[in-house]
Amino acid sequence: MTPQENTKQRKAEHVKIVLEEDVQGKGITTGFEDYRFLHQALPDIDFDSISLSTNFLNRDTNTPLLISSMTGGTQETGEINRILATAAQARGWTLALGSMRVAIENPETHSTFQMRSYAPDIPILVNLGAIQLNRGLDSDHCRQIVEIAEADGLILHLNSMQEAFQPSGDTNFAGLLHKIEAVCNTLQIPIGVKEVGWGIHGEIAKQLYHCGVHFIDVAGAGGTSWSQVESFRSTPILKNAAKAFLDWGIPTADCIVDIRNKAPKGTLIASGGLKNGVDVAKSIALGADLAGFGRYLLDDAVNNPAKLIEKMEQVELELKLAMFGVGVNSIQALQQTSIHKIK
């Protein structure tokens, strides 16, 4: 099997495993259940005046919500991306595409990432494993995938533990901070960094912002465990080892709080196990600017596209109801709202 065929097969397997197997982290949660808003019995606002609008990457959006990076690279995953892009455009969500390493390796896959015609007005983010900067890819390759997708920004994802549990994974993460800084200094586009389900703490975030990173997606623990995902396609010894890491990582809520304490000004995205619009509201009150959903939306995108828009609308409604409950009518006001830790 060629490297290109191996990459495409891995992407298809990931989607199948995430949809069909139990890949939820165990013994660890997002941490949002530890926080409560102070309910306002007299909110002093009109519910109909509540606006979810915000601005991200110089684009005005209807919501502070994001479809997290998931897939692309095959005919089937390209169709998933088209469904997600159409829904994101309809609801005003930001769209992040899956890793585009395969698009660099194989031009035939480009169309599976070219979603601008389906989503002309929303921010679109492309995605590449940061580890590829240690495997021969550079700023020119990053620029290439941005141009292929007509994207507004680039995400470099950090998936060290996933690679460690992946058969023949890339685990040489040495020196990547300097290479990320070089990409930020070279490209005149917003560069973001995200984890894939184990979280980013404040000290690393501070270093990343200092290097020129425009936004950080915490992708914290409490949702999908990618060591568990990889265990379904790994060797017996790695499969057994994955059981010891079901509770590994930093809860999503803790990531947001720690980053905001150490780096109060950088753009911040909350993702990792968010279940509803109340989790979004808590994320924003804790310091996030946007909130992302991944596996939560994937099943409908694959099996019931007609319900995808309904699920997205429900998240928006839950967010508005939470804002009404605390008496704020804008995302900016929600960011200034007090929220209390109860445990």
N, C-alpha and C positions, 0 to 999 in steps of 0.2 A: 504494500500500500504506500502510495506517495505521501509526502508531508501534507500536500493540499487535501488529498482524500482523507487522511487521518484527522485533519482539523475539521472538515465537514462532517465526518462521522461522529466526532466528539460532540459537536454542537447538537446534532440530532439526538444523540443519546442523552445529553443533559436535559433537553426539553422533556423527553419521555420519562426520565427518572423523576424530575421535579413534579410532573403531573401525576405519576402513578405510584410513587413510593413515599414512605414516611421519612422526610428529610428535615423535619423540624428539630431545632436544637432542644435538648432535654436538660432540665435542671437549671435553666437560665431563661429570663424573660427580658422584654424590652425595658422594663423599669417604669413604664408610664403609669402602671397601676399604683405606684407609690406617690403619685402627685394628684392633687385635687385643686380645682378652682374654687374660689369663694362665690357661691351663688348669689346673684343680685335679684332679689324679689321684685324690685322696682328698677328695671333696666334703663328707663328713660331714653329709649330709642324706638324707632319704628322698624319692625322686622324687615319690612320691604326696602328699607334704606341700606341694609347690610350689603357691602360689596366685598368680593373676594379678589378684586383686581390687584395686580402688582406689576413689577417690571423686572425682567431678568434678561441679561445680555442685550440690553438696549431694545428689547421688544416688550411692548405692553401685552400682558396676558390676562385672561379672565379669571385665572386662579393661581394660587401658589403651589400647584400640584404638578407632579412629574411622574411619567411612566419610566420606571428605572430600566437600565440596560439589561436586555435579556438575550436577544438572538439575532439571527441573520446568517446568510452564507449558503443556504440550500433553497431549493424551490419551495419547500414546505415552510421553512422559517421566514422566507421572504414574504409569503402570504400572511404570516402572523404579523410581521412588521407593517404590512399594508393595512391590515385591520386596526392595529394599534394607532398608526398614523392618522387614519381617517377619524377614529374616535377622539384622538388628542386634538385634532383640528376642530372638530365639532364642539368640544367642551372647553377649549382654550387651555389645555394642559401642555407642559413642555414634554418633548419626546427624546429619550436617550436610546440609542441603538446599541446592539450587542457588539462584542469585539470585532474589529474590522481587519484583524491580521489576515484572515482568509481572503479579503479583498485585495490585499497587497500581493498575496501569493497567486491568486487566480482571478484575472479580470472578468471571467464569466460570472462571478458572483456579485459584481457591482450593482446590478439591478435590485438585488435583495436588500440593499441598503439605501437606494435612491428613493427617498420618501418625500422629497420637497413638493412634487406635484400633488401629492395627497394632503400635504400639510404646509400650505404656502405662508401661513401667517404666524406660526408658533416657533419658539426656539427649538432647534434640533441639535442634539449633541452626538458626536461620534465617540468611539470608545476603543482603546487599545491597551493591552497589558503593559504596564511600565517595565516589566521584566524584559520586554522585547528591545528596549534600549540597550540592554546588555547582550543582545543576541544579533546585533548588526543593524537594527533599524535606527533611524535618526530623525532629525527635524524635517527633512525633506519627505520622508515617508508619512510623518504626521500631517504635514501640509497636504499631501496627496489624498489621504482619506477624508480630510475636511472638504477638499474640493470635489471628490467623488459624490459625497452626500449633500453638498451645498449646505454645510452645517454652520452653526453659529459659534460653536466651541468644541473643544476636545477634552475628553476625560481620559486620564491615565489611571488604570485601576491597579490596586495593590492586592494581590491574591497569593501571598507567600505560603500560607497554610494550605490553600487549595492545591498549589503546585506540589507541595511536599507530599500530599496524599494521592497525587495523580501519577500513574505509572509513567516513568521517564519524564517527570515534570521538570520545569526549569526552576532551580532553587538558588541560583547565584544572584542574590539581591544586593551584593556589595557595590557601593558607590553610586546607587541609583539616585540619591538626593541631588548630587551634582549634575547628573544627566537630566533630571527633571528641570533643574534650574536652567540648564543650557537650552532646553526646548522653550521654556517660558521666555527667555531672553531673545530667542531667535525668531519665534513666530509672533506675528502681530494679531493674534487671536486669543480669546480667553481660554486658559488652560485650567482644568479642574482635576482633582485627585479624589478617588473613592476607594473604599475597602469593598469587600464582597460578603460581609456578614459577620466580621469579628471586631469591627469598630476601629476608630482612630481617636487617640487621646490628645489632650491639650498641648503637650510639649511637641509632639510630632506636627500637629496642626500649625503651631506657631512657627516651626521651622519651614513648613511648606509655604505658608503665606509670605514669609521673609524671602523665600526663593522666587517669588513672583507668581505663585499659584493664585488664580482669581477666585476659585470657589472650591469647597471641600464637601464631599458627600460622606457622612460618617459611616453609612451602611453597617450599623451596629448589630450586636447579637440580640437574639430573641425571635428571629425568624428562621429562614432557611440556613441550615448548616451545610456548607460546601464540602467539609470533610466527610459528612454523611453522604452527600450526593456522589462524591468520588468513590466512596466505599462500595457502591453498587457496580462499579466498573474497574475495580482495583484487584490487587493480589490478596490472597487470604490473610497474610500477615498485616498488610495495611488496613484491610477491612476490620480486623480485630482491633488494631490500634485506634481506629476512628471512634470506637465506642468510648475510649477514655477522654475524648475531646468534645463530647456532646454538649457540655456546659462551658466550653471555652469562649472567651471573648469579653468585650465590654458592652454592657447593655446600652441600647440606643440612647435612652434618656441621659445616662451618665456621660456618654460622649458629648452630647450637646452642652451640658452644664460645664464640663471640664474645658471644652474648647472655648466657650464664651468667657470663662474665668481667665483664661490665659491669652486669648486672641479675640478681643471683643468686636473687632471691626470687619473681619473677612466675611464674605458671603458663605452661608452655611446651609447645606441640604440635609434634612433628616430622612433616613431610610433604614430599613432593617426591622421587619416584623410589625409594621404599622397595620392596624386592623380596621380602623374606621376614622371618621372625621374628627372624633374627640381626640384621638391620638395625634392627629394633625394639629389641632388647636393647642394641645399641650406642647407639642414640638415647637411651635411658633412662640408660645409664651415663654418657653425655656431659652429661646434664642435663635431658632432656625429661621431661615428666610423662605425656604421651600420644603415640601415633604414629598417623598417618593414611594410609589407602590410598584412591586414587581410580581412575585408569584400570586399575590392576591388577585391580579387581573388576568394572569396567563390562562387559567382554565377556560374562562369565557372567551378569550381571544381565539383559543383553539377549538373549543367544543360548542360554544353558544354565542357567536358574535352579536346576536341580537340583544343579549342581556348585558353586554359590555358597557354600553352607554348608560344603561339603567344603574349599573353598579357604580360608575363614575359619578352619576348624578346623586346617588345616595351619599357618597362621601362628601360631596359639596354641600348637600343639605345638612348632614350631621355637623359639618364645620360651621355652617351658618347658625344652626341651633345652639351650638356651644358658645358662639360669639354673642348670641342673643341672651343666653343664660348668664354671661358675665357683663353684659351691657356695653359692648363695643360694636361699631359698625364698619370697621376697616381692618385690614391686615396690619397696618402700621400701628393702630391702637391696640390690637391683640398682642403685638410684640412688647408693649409696655404694661401688659396686664400681669398682676401678681398671681403666682401659682405656688402652692405650698406642698412641701414634702410631708407625708403623714407617717412614714416609717423610718 
